[in-house]
Amino acid sequence: MFGLGYQEILVILAILILLFGAKRLPEIGSGLGKTIKEIRKIRDERRAEKAEKKQDEKESVVSEIKKEIDEIPGLKEAKEIKETADKIRNVTKLIK
C-alpha cells in the first residue's frame, strides 16, 4: 500500500491518534474519503472534457478537408460524369 509496510502504517496511525484523538479519527477519515472522491470526480470530468475537445478538433479538421476537396476545380463535373457512366453501364446490362 503506497510502498508502506504494516509497521509504518501502525506508526502513522499512532501519531494520528496522539494528535487528534480516537474520537475524531472517524470524522477525519470520512472527510478524507469524501475529498478523494471529489478530486477523482473532478479529474474524470476534466479527462472527459479533454477527450471531447480532441474529438471536436478532429471533426473540424475533417470537415475542413472535405470542404477543400469539394472546392477542387472540376471535381463536381468528374463525379457527374462517373455517375452518368454508371447509369449507362446499368442500362446496357439490362439491355443484354
Secondary structure, 3 states (H helix, E strand, C coil): CCCCCHHHHHHHHHHHHHHHCCCCHHHHHHHHHHHHHHHHHHHHHHHHHHHHHHHHHHHHHHHHHHHHHHCCCCHHHHHHHHHHHHHHHHHHHHHC
